[in-house]
């Protein structure tokens, strides 16, 4: 499914796409053969997409990750998995529709798939809370993970959220505790757990289903402790500095692969995942099948040992000055 272009760097792409659409309409109405002209325009369109998406700035990567026509979790579940059976509720409060999950098959293999889900229009966004889960969403996710562990099935999580919901009701029902509990329990799961950042993975809202054996990121996805706008508002007292914040946060897939946070970058089709949902889902499916096959070689104890080691090894720090005045770093 192709999405509408709305960003400055996509202006030329949108113009060529409009020419293709107009030419198709004229050909259909007049019964004309325009195959040669269409082939030429498609070639030009592919070249423009490749050029435009080759060297995106960090803030442009943020725009692509938030593209309104980018495929969401249910779109990937529909295309990359089969036999999906959605399960509802946390058995404590209610069903949070910002998180979806249930049994599915991945290349014929039973898995538990859990994803954060945004809406396509205002009505659905209100129902999905713009992809920002409440505590009950994380408790539902944990319930499904424990069910997968009980039956010895792998867990796949799809991350795409602006963050956990910070409202009063969310705080009253223990959003911080719910996320913290998920982090603790995910570190202990005795089955393989793989996450894919498919859009924006922001703050603890992403981490709540993201402490996994392998973290895969789509090429134009982002993953960060805070949004560029939020970072700019804190550091520069104005969201106008979001470009600088996006660069400083090192939130792109390339940055995170280099930092050792992401384990693999999954390539997107030319023009981004929103340009071809089927191709994006096929790439995700291939990466997941390959990754889970690699993890199959590890028993439960080794899985947990490596999972703990993975997170203990992340990050760098600088110690205070020594007596000689020199700082030590690790």
Kinemage of the C-alpha trace (Angstrom):
@kinemage 1
@onewidth
@group {chain A} dominant
@subgroup {mainchain}
@vectorlist {calphas} color= white
{ca unk a 1} P 0.000 0.000 0.000
{ca unk a 2} L 1.456 3.337 -0.972
{ca unk a 3} L 1.121 6.282 1.338
{ca unk a 4} L 0.667 9.936 0.517
{ca unk a 5} L 3.851 12.043 0.604
{ca unk a 6} L 3.812 15.016 2.909
{ca unk a 7} L 7.448 15.785 3.730
{ca unk a 8} L 9.766 18.270 2.037
{ca unk a 9} L 12.237 15.610 0.944
{ca unk a 10} L 9.384 13.657 -0.674
{ca unk a 11} L 8.112 16.541 -2.817
{ca unk a 12} L 9.656 15.313 -6.098
{ca unk a 13} L 8.515 11.763 -5.338
{ca unk a 14} L 4.953 12.971 -4.875
{ca unk a 15} L 5.027 14.871 -8.153
{ca unk a 16} L 6.172 11.855 -10.191
{ca unk a 17} L 3.616 9.639 -8.434
{ca unk a 18} L 0.890 12.134 -9.358
{ca unk a 19} L 2.031 12.034 -12.987
{ca unk a 20} L 1.823 8.241 -12.961
{ca unk a 21} L -1.668 8.326 -11.438
{ca unk a 22} L -2.896 10.899 -13.992
{ca unk a 23} L -1.420 8.921 -16.886
{ca unk a 24} L -3.131 5.741 -15.690
{ca unk a 25} L -6.458 7.562 -15.452
{ca unk a 26} L -6.144 8.961 -18.979
{ca unk a 27} L -5.136 5.548 -20.337
{ca unk a 28} L -8.047 3.785 -18.641
{ca unk a 29} L -10.593 6.343 -19.853
{ca unk a 30} L -9.279 6.493 -23.410
{ca unk a 31} L -8.152 2.902 -23.848
{ca unk a 32} L -4.606 4.055 -24.657
{ca unk a 33} L -1.368 2.088 -24.441
{ca unk a 34} L 0.972 4.120 -22.216
{ca unk a 35} L 3.205 1.272 -21.029
{ca unk a 36} L 6.405 2.917 -22.304
{ca unk a 37} L 5.651 6.241 -20.621
{ca unk a 38} L 4.704 4.456 -17.398
{ca unk a 39} L 7.913 2.421 -17.423
{ca unk a 40} L 9.951 5.600 -17.853
{ca unk a 41} L 8.154 7.372 -15.023
{ca unk a 42} L 8.456 4.349 -12.710
{ca unk a 43} L 12.177 4.220 -13.370
{ca unk a 44} L 12.452 7.890 -12.488
{ca unk a 45} L 10.317 7.347 -9.380
{ca unk a 46} L 12.524 4.490 -8.143
{ca unk a 47} L 15.650 6.587 -8.657
{ca unk a 48} L 14.145 9.512 -6.744
{ca unk a 49} L 13.131 7.271 -3.852
{ca unk a 50} L 16.593 5.767 -3.644
{ca unk a 51} L 18.242 9.198 -3.658
{ca unk a 52} L 15.813 10.741 -1.170
{ca unk a 53} L 16.072 7.921 1.371
{ca unk a 54} L 19.800 7.234 1.077
{ca unk a 55} L 21.025 9.956 3.434
{ca unk a 56} L 18.120 11.127 5.572
{ca unk a 57} L 18.944 13.425 8.463
{ca unk a 58} L 17.959 12.222 11.956
{ca unk a 59} L 14.899 14.495 12.066
{ca unk a 60} L 13.826 13.225 8.627
{ca unk a 61} L 14.150 9.684 9.965
{ca unk a 62} L 11.804 10.725 12.765
{ca unk a 63} L 9.301 11.991 10.192
{ca unk a 64} L 9.429 8.727 8.250
{ca unk a 65} L 9.050 6.637 11.419
{ca unk a 66} L 5.868 8.613 12.174
{ca unk a 67} L 4.508 8.606 8.626
{ca unk a 68} L 0.687 8.312 8.874
{ca unk a 69} L 0.609 5.612 6.189
{ca unk a 70} L 3.399 3.519 7.678
{ca unk a 71} L 2.252 -0.050 8.435
{ca unk a 72} L 1.338 -0.656 12.062
{ca unk a 73} L 1.477 -3.824 14.159
{ca unk a 74} L -1.779 -5.331 12.879
{ca unk a 75} L -0.663 -4.681 9.289
{ca unk a 76} L 2.514 -6.684 9.909
{ca unk a 77} L 0.609 -9.399 11.743
{ca unk a 78} L -1.762 -9.734 8.783
{ca unk a 79} L 1.089 -10.020 6.258
{ca unk a 80} L 3.986 -11.668 8.088
{ca unk a 81} L 2.000 -14.138 10.224
{ca unk a 82} L -0.899 -16.516 9.669
{ca unk a 83} L -3.746 -17.869 11.812
{ca unk a 84} L -3.727 -14.924 14.216
{ca unk a 85} L -6.085 -15.319 17.179
{ca unk a 86} L -6.284 -12.139 19.235
{ca unk a 87} L -6.464 -12.447 23.020
{ca unk a 88} L -7.899 -9.677 25.176
{ca unk a 89} L -7.647 -8.211 28.644
{ca unk a 90} L -5.247 -8.227 31.589
{ca unk a 91} L -7.682 -10.135 33.894
{ca unk a 92} L -7.343 -7.265 36.361
{ca unk a 93} L -8.961 -4.148 34.926
{ca unk a 94} L -9.840 -4.041 31.206
{ca unk a 95} L -8.657 -4.611 27.651
{ca unk a 96} L -6.213 -1.914 26.511
{ca unk a 97} L -6.486 -1.673 22.719
{ca unk a 98} L -3.197 0.232 22.432
{ca unk a 99} L -1.599 -3.207 22.753
{ca unk a 100} L -2.762 -6.136 20.642
{ca unk a 101} L -1.597 -9.698 20.963
{ca unk a 102} L -2.381 -13.342 20.539
{ca unk a 103} L -1.353 -16.654 19.051
{ca unk a 104} L -0.182 -16.778 15.449
{ca unk a 105} L 2.004 -18.825 13.158
{ca unk a 106} L 5.291 -17.562 11.762
{ca unk a 107} L 6.335 -19.651 8.780
{ca unk a 108} L 4.136 -22.406 10.218
{ca unk a 109} L 5.582 -22.119 13.723
{ca unk a 110} L 3.284 -21.184 16.672
{ca unk a 111} L 4.372 -17.958 18.365
{ca unk a 112} L 2.892 -15.351 20.664
{ca unk a 113} L 2.921 -11.988 18.899
{ca unk a 114} L 2.350 -8.740 20.813
{ca unk a 115} L 2.362 -5.249 19.312
{ca unk a 116} L 1.616 -1.619 20.060
{ca unk a 117} L -1.146 -0.344 17.791
{ca unk a 118} L -1.938 3.183 16.602
{ca unk a 119} L -5.086 4.256 14.769
{ca unk a 120} L -5.595 5.364 11.170
{ca unk a 121} L -8.206 8.029 11.900
{ca unk a 122} L -9.326 10.065 14.891
{ca unk a 123} L -12.000 7.580 15.945
{ca unk a 124} L -9.575 4.657 15.954
{ca unk a 125} L -6.813 6.734 17.544
{ca unk a 126} L -9.118 7.545 20.434
{ca unk a 127} L -9.904 3.847 20.797
{ca unk a 128} L -6.200 2.922 20.581
{ca unk a 129} L -5.131 5.962 22.634
{ca unk a 130} L -2.739 6.970 19.838
{ca unk a 131} L -0.673 3.842 20.522
{ca unk a 132} L 0.111 4.887 24.115
{ca unk a 133} L -0.596 1.962 26.438
{ca unk a 134} L -2.050 2.191 29.954
{ca unk a 135} L -0.826 -0.081 32.783
{ca unk a 136} L -3.392 -2.708 31.819
{ca unk a 137} L -1.855 -2.881 28.344
{ca unk a 138} L 1.513 -3.890 29.779
{ca unk a 139} L -0.179 -6.309 32.174
{ca unk a 140} L -2.026 -7.866 29.237
{ca unk a 141} L 1.280 -8.199 27.384
{ca unk a 142} L 2.877 -9.900 30.386
{ca unk a 143} L -0.078 -12.266 30.738
{ca unk a 144} L 0.420 -13.338 27.118
{ca unk a 145} L 4.177 -13.737 27.569
{ca unk a 146} L 3.656 -15.980 30.564
{ca unk a 147} L 1.153 -18.014 28.553
{ca unk a 148} L 3.738 -18.426 25.786
{ca unk a 149} L 6.317 -19.526 28.350
{ca unk a 150} L 3.872 -22.066 29.799
{ca unk a 151} L 3.478 -23.702 26.388
{ca unk a 152} L 7.125 -23.315 25.375
{ca unk a 153} L 6.470 -20.946 22.482
{ca unk a 154} L 8.600 -17.956 21.397
{ca unk a 155} L 7.433 -14.371 21.865
{ca unk a 156} L 7.622 -11.676 19.176
{ca unk a 157} L 6.934 -8.042 20.079
{ca unk a 158} L 6.350 -5.178 17.636
{ca unk a 159} L 7.318 -1.784 19.062
{ca unk a 160} L 5.651 1.413 17.840
{ca unk a 161} L 4.635 3.978 20.447
{ca unk a 162} L 5.176 7.652 21.322
{ca unk a 163} L 5.435 6.403 24.924
{ca unk a 164} L 3.337 4.974 27.703
{ca unk a 165} L 0.256 7.070 28.515
{ca unk a 166} L 1.140 9.685 31.197
{ca unk a 167} L -2.421 10.566 32.252
{ca unk a 168} L -3.803 10.666 35.802
{ca unk a 169} L -5.684 7.373 35.508
{ca unk a 170} L -2.577 5.681 34.154
{ca unk a 171} L -0.519 6.941 37.081
{ca unk a 172} L -3.225 5.948 39.571
{ca unk a 173} L -3.217 2.377 38.234
{ca unk a 174} L 0.584 2.093 38.427
{ca unk a 175} L 2.108 2.636 34.988
{ca unk a 176} L 5.672 2.752 36.349
{ca unk a 177} L 5.168 -0.452 38.327
{ca unk a 178} L 3.610 -2.220 35.339
{ca unk a 179} L 6.567 -1.383 33.081
{ca unk a 180} L 9.107 -2.240 35.792
{ca unk a 181} L 7.428 -5.598 36.382
{ca unk a 182} L 7.540 -6.353 32.664
{ca unk a 183} L 11.260 -5.574 32.553
{ca unk a 184} L 11.925 -7.917 35.462
{ca unk a 185} L 9.753 -10.733 34.143
{ca unk a 186} L 10.925 -10.468 30.535
{ca unk a 187} L 14.507 -10.845 31.734
{ca unk a 188} L 13.483 -14.173 33.294
{ca unk a 189} L 11.435 -15.702 30.474
{ca unk a 190} L 12.612 -19.192 29.539
{ca unk a 191} L 11.591 -18.953 25.891
{ca unk a 192} L 13.116 -16.930 23.027
{ca unk a 193} L 11.899 -13.322 22.868
{ca unk a 194} L 12.520 -11.070 19.842
{ca unk a 195} L 11.384 -7.473 19.348
{ca unk a 196} L 11.097 -5.440 16.157
{ca unk a 197} L 10.976 -1.640 16.271
{ca unk a 198} L 8.644 -0.958 13.344
{ca unk a 199} L 8.079 2.783 13.829
{ca unk a 200} L 8.871 4.929 16.839
{ca unk a 201} L 10.034 3.347 20.066
{ca unk a 202} L 9.933 6.012 22.737
{ca unk a 203} L 10.954 5.842 26.380
{ca unk a 204} L 9.698 3.252 28.870
{ca unk a 205} L 6.601 2.795 26.745
{ca unk a 206} L 8.766 0.933 24.248
{ca unk a 207} L 10.911 -0.814 26.850
{ca unk a 208} L 7.817 -2.306 28.488
{ca unk a 209} L 7.688 -4.927 25.719
{ca unk a 210} L 11.267 -4.498 24.512
{ca unk a 211} L 13.607 -6.326 26.893
{ca unk a 212} L 14.340 -9.198 24.522
{ca unk a 213} L 17.039 -11.577 23.300
{ca unk a 214} L 17.332 -9.742 20.001
{ca unk a 215} L 16.266 -6.213 19.047
{ca unk a 216} L 15.610 -5.754 15.342
{ca unk a 217} L 14.927 -2.321 13.874
{ca unk a 218} L 13.398 -1.411 10.564
{ca unk a 219} L 15.734 0.800 8.575
{ca unk a 220} L 13.762 4.015 9.138
{ca unk a 221} L 12.511 3.254 12.646
{ca unk a 222} L 13.706 5.231 15.680
{ca unk a 223} L 14.357 4.183 19.287
{ca unk a 224} L 15.077 6.628 22.084
{ca unk a 225} L 14.665 7.477 25.752
{ca unk a 226} L 12.699 10.614 24.788
{ca unk a 227} L 11.228 12.258 21.698
{ca unk a 228} L 13.258 14.985 19.940
{ca unk a 229} L 10.565 17.517 20.848
{ca unk a 230} L 10.653 16.530 24.515
{ca unk a 231} L 14.448 16.594 24.602
{ca unk a 232} L 14.547 20.028 22.951
{ca unk a 233} L 11.987 21.397 25.395
{ca unk a 234} L 14.168 20.281 28.320
{ca unk a 235} L 17.600 21.247 26.995
{ca unk a 236} L 16.797 24.334 24.929
{ca unk a 237} L 13.440 25.309 26.434
{ca unk a 238} L 11.881 25.117 22.963
{ca unk a 239} L 10.716 22.325 20.671
{ca unk a 240} L 12.029 24.398 17.755
{ca unk a 241} L 15.422 22.814 18.420
{ca unk a 242} L 14.121 19.306 17.703
{ca unk a 243} L 16.566 18.941 14.774
{ca unk a 244} L 19.549 19.333 17.106
{ca unk a 245} L 17.927 17.057 19.668
{ca unk a 246} L 17.298 14.310 17.089
{ca unk a 247} L 20.970 14.372 16.125
{ca unk a 248} L 22.187 14.388 19.739
{ca unk a 249} L 19.908 11.506 20.769
{ca unk a 250} L 21.419 9.131 18.182
{ca unk a 251} L 18.033 7.504 17.705
{ca unk a 252} L 18.327 6.130 14.155
{ca unk a 253} L 18.722 2.437 13.383
{ca unk a 254} L 22.296 2.955 12.159
{ca unk a 255} L 23.242 4.775 15.357
{ca unk a 256} L 21.709 2.115 17.577
{ca unk a 257} L 23.336 -0.720 15.667
{ca unk a 258} L 26.693 1.004 16.136
{ca unk a 259} L 25.998 1.540 19.840
{ca unk a 260} L 25.117 -2.125 20.309
{ca unk a 261} L 21.504 -1.478 21.303
{ca unk a 262} L 20.018 -2.871 18.087
{ca unk a 263} L 21.193 -6.282 16.887
{ca unk a 264} L 20.086 -5.974 13.265
{ca unk a 265} L 18.691 -3.389 10.854
{ca unk a 266} L 15.957 -4.754 8.593
{ca unk a 267} L 16.049 -3.019 5.176
{ca unk a 268} L 12.903 -1.236 4.013
{ca unk a 269} L 11.626 -1.069 0.426
{ca unk a 270} L 12.532 1.963 -1.679
{ca unk a 271} L 10.606 4.958 -0.379
{ca unk a 272} L 10.134 3.486 3.109
{ca unk a 273} L 7.815 0.856 4.563
{ca unk a 274} L 4.793 3.060 3.837
{ca unk a 275} L 5.522 2.737 0.103
{ca unk a 276} L 5.152 -1.071 0.047
{ca unk a 277} L 3.564 -2.784 3.040
{ca unk a 278} L 3.928 -6.281 1.578
{ca unk a 279} L 7.658 -5.922 0.916
{ca unk a 280} L 8.241 -4.477 4.396
{ca unk a 281} L 6.329 -7.356 6.010
{ca unk a 282} L 8.238 -9.926 3.944
{ca unk a 283} L 11.537 -8.465 5.176
{ca unk a 284} L 10.332 -8.587 8.791
{ca unk a 285} L 9.135 -12.177 8.408
{ca unk a 286} L 12.477 -13.305 6.953
{ca unk a 287} L 14.443 -11.620 9.742
{ca unk a 288} L 12.216 -13.095 12.459
{ca unk a 289} L 12.344 -16.635 11.062
{ca unk a 290} L 16.132 -16.476 10.796
{ca unk a 291} L 16.560 -14.975 14.267
{ca unk a 292} L 14.278 -17.468 16.010
{ca unk a 293} L 16.058 -20.330 14.236
{ca unk a 294} L 19.359 -19.074 15.660
{ca unk a 295} L 17.885 -18.824 19.168
{ca unk a 296} L 16.508 -22.377 18.943
{ca unk a 297} L 20.045 -23.659 19.490
{ca unk a 298} L 20.075 -22.258 23.052
{ca unk a 299} L 18.456 -23.895 26.070
{ca unk a 300} L 16.469 -21.841 28.582
{ca unk a 301} L 19.356 -21.246 30.984
{ca unk a 302} L 21.687 -20.120 28.212
{ca unk a 303} L 18.976 -17.853 26.780
{ca unk a 304} L 18.586 -16.091 30.104
{ca unk a 305} L 22.339 -15.873 30.707
{ca unk a 306} L 22.916 -14.238 27.327
{ca unk a 307} L 19.918 -11.945 27.758
{ca unk a 308} L 21.251 -10.631 31.064
{ca unk a 309} L 24.762 -10.246 29.624
{ca unk a 310} L 23.376 -8.347 26.645
{ca unk a 311} L 21.854 -5.609 28.772
{ca unk a 312} L 24.674 -5.500 31.306
{ca unk a 313} L 27.090 -4.769 28.443
{ca unk a 314} L 25.137 -1.805 27.098
{ca unk a 315} L 26.265 1.758 27.616
{ca unk a 316} L 29.423 3.602 28.593
{ca unk a 317} L 30.268 5.722 31.588
{ca unk a 318} L 32.903 8.178 32.746
{ca unk a 319} L 34.209 7.994 36.270
{ca unk a 320} L 35.222 11.013 38.312
{ca unk a 321} L 38.771 12.399 38.295
{ca unk a 322} L 41.448 10.374 40.047
{ca unk a 323} L 43.913 11.868 42.511
{ca unk a 324} L 46.189 12.710 39.584
{ca unk a 325} L 43.350 14.707 38.021
{ca unk a 326} L 42.811 12.368 35.071
{ca unk a 327} L 39.369 10.916 34.419
{ca unk a 328} L 38.950 7.257 33.647
{ca unk a 329} L 36.400 6.005 31.128
{ca unk a 330} L 34.895 2.691 30.223
